[in-house]
Amino acid sequence: MSQAFTHIVDLAKEVEPPADGILTRTLFNNDDVKAVIFGFGQGEELSEHTASMPAILHFLQGEATLTLSEETVEAQPGTWIHMPPNLKHSVKTKSPVVMLLLLLTGKA
């Protein structure tokens, strides 16, 4: 029997932030959404880029500074950000970070 749902008990435990570098792991992917968990080491940076689809960032652990278009915002556990398609953004971590990225790929 196939499972009709995906269940993750504790997202923050799905990736261990490395001492150096960035780890990513796709947790879920279908026609509507792609869920990717990130583990960032302290002081790591994801340079400015865009996504062609709407995206949601949810910070589960750690602190970071984000640049969203021309604005700079601080992120901490519980921070949630929705970004429209093609918004320039970057991430610079202040501590080890665990972040969930949701790419909204569908039309629903």
C-alpha positions in Angstrom: 0.0 0.0 0.0 1.4 3.4 -0.9 1.5 6.3 1.5 -0.7 9.2 0.6 1.2 11.7 2.8 4.6 12.7 3.8 5.4 13.0 7.6 8.5 14.5 9.1 8.5 14.6 12.9 11.2 17.3 13.4 12.5 19.3 10.3 15.4 20.7 12.2 16.8 17.2 12.7 16.7 16.4 8.9 20.2 18.0 8.4 23.1 18.7 10.6 24.8 22.0 9.8 28.4 21.3 8.8 31.4 23.0 10.4 32.2 24.5 7.0 30.1 24.7 3.8 26.5 24.1 2.9 24.5 20.8 2.8 21.2 20.4 1.0 18.8 17.6 0.8 15.5 17.4 -1.1 12.8 16.2 1.3 9.8 16.2 -1.1 9.2 17.0 -4.8 6.0 16.8 -6.8 4.3 18.9 -9.5 3.3 21.6 -6.9 6.1 22.0 -4.4 9.8 21.1 -3.9 11.0 21.1 -0.3 14.7 21.4 0.3 16.4 21.5 3.7 19.6 23.4 4.0 22.4 23.1 6.6 24.8 26.1 6.6 28.0 26.3 8.6 28.7 29.5 10.5 29.8 32.4 8.2 28.6 30.7 5.0 27.1 32.7 2.2 24.6 31.9 -0.5 25.4 34.7 -3.1 22.8 36.8 -4.7 20.5 34.8 -7.1 16.9 34.5 -8.2 14.3 31.8 -8.5 11.9 31.6 -11.4 9.0 30.6 -9.2 7.6 31.8 -5.8 9.6 30.5 -2.8 9.2 30.4 1.0 12.2 30.4 3.4 11.5 29.1 6.9 14.4 29.3 9.4 14.4 26.5 11.9 17.8 27.0 13.7 20.4 29.7 13.8 20.7 33.3 12.7 21.4 34.9 9.3 21.3 38.2 7.4 19.3 38.1 4.2 19.3 40.6 1.4 15.9 40.7 -0.3 16.0 43.0 -3.4 17.4 46.2 -1.8 16.4 45.4 1.8 18.4 43.6 4.5 16.5 41.6 7.1 17.6 39.4 10.0 16.5 35.8 10.4 16.3 33.7 13.5 14.4 30.4 14.4 10.8 30.9 13.3 11.5 33.5 10.6 9.3 32.9 7.6 9.7 34.7 4.3 7.6 34.5 1.0 9.4 35.7 -2.1 7.8 36.3 -5.5 9.4 35.0 -8.6 12.7 36.6 -9.8 13.4 38.5 -6.5 17.1 38.9 -6.0 18.2 37.5 -2.7 21.2 36.2 -0.7 21.9 34.6 2.7 24.9 35.1 5.0 24.9 33.1 8.2 25.9 34.4 11.7 25.7 30.9 13.3 25.1 27.4 12.1 21.7 27.5 10.3 19.0 25.0 9.3 16.5 26.4 6.8 13.6 24.9 4.8 13.2 26.2 1.2 9.8 25.6 -0.4 9.7 26.2 -4.2 6.2 26.6 -5.3 6.3 24.9 -8.7 2.6 24.2 -9.4 -0.3 26.4 -10.5 -2.6 25.5 -7.6 
